[in-house]
Each structure stands twice: as C-alpha cells, then as structure tokens.
C-alpha cells in the first residue's frame, strides 16, 4: 500500500533546500542581508515584523540601485533577500535583471535555476543549468541541481549520469551523494542507494534528507526495524519534516502497530494539513483499527488534496465496497472542489436511512392492502393480470406491496426486489454525500 509513497517522482530535490554552499560572485549580498525566519507579520524578540526585516535587508541594495541601476551585484543582492523570505517570483525578477547586465555570470545563473526549481518550473530550470554548464563544465552544484531537475522530469538514467558528473567534479559533495542515492532508489536499486546515502552521511552526519532516503530504502527492502532507526535519526535533526513522520508511521503500519503509527501520522497532519500522503496513511491506520467510517473520510480527504492519487482511490473504493457503498465517479469529480470531508458518525452506524425506508415500505404495504380490498388491485405477484391494472401499482412505481415483500420480512439490507435495492443504494449515496460534505450539513 506504500506504492505512491515509494515511487513519488518529486522526491529528489523537493524535500528541503538543496546544498547551496559555496555561492560566489555577489558583492554586498552576504550575511548582512540575512534575517531570521519567523513568518509574515510575526514579531521577533526585538519587536520587528517580517516586513520590517525585509525592508531593512533590501535597503542597502535599493540605495545602490538608486545611484547606479546597472549594478548587477545589487540586483543579485535583492534576489538573495527575496529568496530568503521565500518570495520566489520577486527573487526571479531580481536575478533576471542581474543577468541582463552580466548574462554569463555563473553565480547568477545558478541562483536563477534554483529559484525556478522552487517555482516548479523544471523545464526552464533545466535550460538555465545547461547554459551554466556550458560556461563552467565542472560546476559541481549545478550538476547536482540538474540531477534533481531530471529526476522530477522522470529522466532517471540522465539524472544518474548527472550525479556522477557532480561527484567527478567534487567527490566530497554530500548533496551529490544524496542525489545519487535518491535516483537509485527511484530506480528500485535500493542496496546501491543505501551505499550512496551512507557515503553522504559519512561526509555530513547531520544531513537529514540522507537519513530519510536511507530509511525509505530500508523500508522498501522490508527491513522495518532498521528503517525506524534511520527515520528517528532524521527526526532528531529535523523534527518538523512532515514526510519523515509519515515514513515512520508507515513503518509502524507495516509492523502492524496501528495505534503506535497513529501518533506520527497525526503529527505530520498538524505540521502539513494538505499532505495527501499523511491522510492516506491515516486512512490505512484507521482501516487497520477497524474504524472503517473514519478511514473512508481520511481517504476522501487525500483525494480532495490530490485527485490523481491511485493508492488512495483504490483504498477508498475497497472500504466503500466493504461498507456497501457505491460511489458515483462522476459525482466525485463534480464535488471535489466544493466539498471537504470530515470524519463523522456515518449512516451505517446510525441506521437512520434504513429505518426510514422500512417505515415507508410498511406504510405503502398497508395502503396496498386497503386498495386491494376495495377492488383496486390484487395480491397476485407482478405477473398477475390484476397487478398490472391495479391503481396502487401504477401510482407507486417502487412497488413494495406484496406479502412476500423483502421489507415486510424485515430485511432492511436490500434483500427484496431489484427496485428496492436500487432505492436503497441511491439513499446510501445521498447520506454519504451529507456525511462527507462541508461540516456534515444537510444539503438543501
């Protein structure tokens, strides 16, 4: 069930920022502009907000540009400040201005490629790195980020070659060993991947993403205990990584420790509520705990975040089939943008719709009996002549009226006629929509 978690093509380069040590070529764009990250509008101990810090960091570069708008280093400095504040579009504009002045500056090209990578513009980033490597063929970090781009584009063989070029330029670059390990892992070569991750960790034992990658490779090799230890090592370095916590939860899930798996999974959701993998993982845990109604809600939440999540869809359909619910795929697509599921007490627990159907069917049966006595119909089955001409048969197309009716025998699960089963399924779908809709409110 961990297929998607295992083969996510975006794993390389997306989790955490790549190793960007060794930046060169920027005058005045060094530590002076660095500011602590505390979130927009939030004041730090000095009482400054993020906007105040941004304005203060930009000020020296802005003053330089007022007197000399053709100063490439000042534009690059602004780009660096915007990048640290995660203002990627503004950062890109600043680096592009710097490159208009110095179009072949390797440092500016590298930073532009990195920003494009943050904006998920992989094709554009690849062109920038190719241009940079034409100018400086032994740029190890450019080869490293090119590896990440090619992985995202699903070109794993080319990515592996790029990682080898990075290591040929600098065999002590931990990030390049990590990138190579990730490519090998995506190719299913897990033993080789572990060797590459170990090489990265030998250079930098605090590289959290290398610990995470090694843990995933161990998990894929069905070595869950070792995987759990590696995930713990990653979390000691970076406890706020939601994907790492999902990985640890998946290890416990594989070991059948459902209650123990729930804690890291819930923590991952609290860190990143829009992480589809976390909701899928929670659904699997709840299903293991036989809380099928809540599991269904979790799978629905995963699909609302990521509609093209095949594992979550398969798990959702399996649970709904177990519960006797048929989801209309077209209705799912229409309501994806409007509704967000919430785990509530569902209809199969309350049994409300079934009881209402039973009451209606019994009332119809009494009416049918009365009509038959008045000569409006007969008690014969559907093939009888009287039944075809009866008034109640024509007025009540749902036809629940004979003594042998499934409802009359108190079989609320739909053991009667085909029509009654169809009516029950329609009623169930309506109730599911209510329970998984916004706040569980009834639709008008």
BELCORLIN-V63764 format. One record per helix or strand of 2 or more residues. SS is the DSSP state (H for helix, E for strand). FROM is the first residue (numbers start at 0). LEN is the number of residues. If there is no record, write none. Layout:
BEGIN
SS | FROM | LEN
SS | FROM | LEN
END
This chain:
BEGIN
H | 2 | 4
H | 10 | 4
H | 30 | 3
H | 49 | 18
H | 71 | 13
H | 87 | 14
H | 105 | 13
H | 121 | 14
H | 139 | 13
H | 155 | 14
H | 173 | 13
H | 189 | 14
H | 207 | 13
H | 223 | 14
H | 241 | 13
H | 257 | 14
H | 275 | 13
H | 291 | 14
H | 309 | 13
H | 328 | 7
H | 346 | 4
H | 351 | 22
H | 384 | 5
H | 390 | 5
H | 417 | 18
H | 437 | 3
END
